[in-house]
Every structure is written in structure tokens, then in C-alpha cells.
Amino acid sequence: MTDGILGKAATMEIPIHGNGEAGQLPEDDGLEQDLQQVMVSGPNLNETSIVSGGYGGSGDGLIPTGKSFSCASKEVWVGSHRCLVYLRAGVRELGPLGSGRHPSHSTTPAGPGDEVARGIAGEKFDIVKKWGINTYKCTKQLLSERFGRGSRTVDLELELQIELLRETKRKYESVLQLGRALTAHLYSLLQTQHALGDAFADLSQKSPELQEEFGYNAETQKLLCKNGETLLGAVNFFVSSINTLVTKTMEDTLMTVKQYEAARLEYDAYRTDLEELSLGPRDAGTRGRLESAQATFQAHRDKYEKLRGDVAIKLKFLEENKIKVMHKQLLLFHNAVSAYFAGNQKQLEQTLQQFNIKLRPPGAEKPSWLEEQ
């Protein structure tokens, strides 16, 4: 079939102009049908390159089309000219190599994916734009407050409670640091007492004349080690509870306080912006901006009021929780330390039982969270 088409194309008379360009082929129904059959059975070239250049056929003239379309081409000789026949749906063109004539194709319309991508890009641009405007207004309000040129909204009672919370957190952090230091010292003391008891026990066996004296001291050091381990367990429980109170409960409340302060700054920034627009001239453009500023101001006001209520509630619950936790921990610490230095082993053990503190034997692995429940 292809040989017949090429033979028919080779025997056709093709007018060649003086500039080397070939004209359109004369209409031939038989050739049209044959070309369409070759087009259907030909390859589907998604990424096509068109040969352009002189008759030498060098690769320098490869021009990528950059478009996806179905195209088949056949090389034919017409007289002394080597030509390419481009076959596409409903298109038949013939031109000599080097003439620069290529099959024309329409631009592919944008698909649904392009519309979605443009929509996402637009949303991101709007988000960045709103963030930039909000940051500018808040920075302007903050600088105005720092230099005494702007006014700020102040809740005196709430501000006093927040400042008291920050001061209390600093003091509890100091107690936590001292408690950890006490734990480290107690652990070192236990290690020393344990080593000293072993040394006394060894010497009691190797010194018959001092066996009784060394034996008493060895037993005393062992008893001190046992009581010291009980005290260390109580102090560790005390330190762990203080750490939870400071780093979890208080920190969570302070995070809400930071959100409240940021909302207060935004509220004052948009309030100042609304006041400036209200004092300006009233025209059609300004009226629209004033309504938009009023709506934005109301949204930030609602956010500020909500966070202020959240902070007040969290401060109240934090105070109640702090009193409950510290009452238990301070009683534990007092009873354990008093019993230890009084040498009252029974009272020391009763203190741990009272607060449900279980001691782990030396070298034991830490229990899983299911066992701790």
C-alpha cells in the first residue's frame, strides 16, 4: 500500500517555485484515501521533531514542536528534489526539505487540571496577601505602643493574674531545679554509703579484733542505704509532680495567654485602622472601605473576647489544680524528710504507702505506661 502511494506521489507533477518552495498538491481522491489509510496505520508521535535544513539532512535543523499531535511523514523523490509528505487528520501538505514549511496545528485548550492549578495559586496568593497586611498593621500598632503614640486595650485584673502566673512559674522552676539537685546529691550519698558498708563488712571478716565494731557500722550503713532509697523515691515523686505542673499545666495556660495577647494586638491594630477611616472624608470609595474595616474589626473583636474568656477560665482551673497538687506534694516531702532524718524507718515506709509510691529495686527496668495506670 505504501509503495503504491509513493509511486503515485512520485509520478505527480509538483510545481516548484523559484525560491525552492513547493506548492500544494493537486487534489486527487485516490491519493487522499491512500494517505488517510497510511495516516491511520502510521505511528502516533507524541513528541515530534521536524526536520529543517538543506538537502544534506544534518541534525542541526531539528526543531522540537513542543506539542502533542498525531503525525506521520513519508519521504518521496520528485524529480531531483527530496520531499517529506506530512500526514495528519484531514491535512495533506508537501514541501521540499529545507523549505521551512511544517504542518500547522492548533493550540491545545487548557484542561480542567490547569484551571485547578490556577485556582490553588490564586488562593495561596490571597493568603500571603492577607498575612502581609495583617503583619504590617500589627507591627505598626506594636511600634506605636512602644513609643507611646498609640493606645492599647488593657484588662487590669486579667493582666495582674497573668503577671502573677509568670512570676509563680519562675519560682516553681527554681524549686524544680533545687529538687533535682537534691536528688542528685542523695543518689551520690547512697552510692557512698553502699560502698562504705561493703568496706566495713569486708574489714569485719579480715580483722578479728575489730570484727564487732566493723559489723555494727556495716549494718548501720546498710540501714541508711535502705532508708535513703525510700527517701530518694519520695523526692523523685515530688520532683516529677513539680515538673508536670510547671512544664505541662502552666505552660499550656501560658500558650493560651500568648494567643490572647496576639489577638489583643490585632484587635487594637484594626480598631485604630477603623478610627482613622472614620475620621477621613466620606465618599463612595471610602464608604466601601469603611464597611469592610468594620466587618474585619468585629471579627477580631469576637476572637479577642473569646480568648480573653478562655484565659480567665484556664487561670482559675490552674490555681485550683496547683493548690491541690502542691498540698499533696508538700505533705509528702515533709513527712519523708522528717522520718528519714529521725531514723524512723516505719514512718518512712508508711509515708510512701500513704501516697501510693512504689519503689523500683536497683537495676530494674522502667515499667511501661500500661503498668503505671
Order of alpha helices (4+ residues) and beta strands (2+ residues): alpha-alpha-beta-beta-beta-beta-beta-alpha-alpha-alpha-alpha-alpha-alpha-alpha
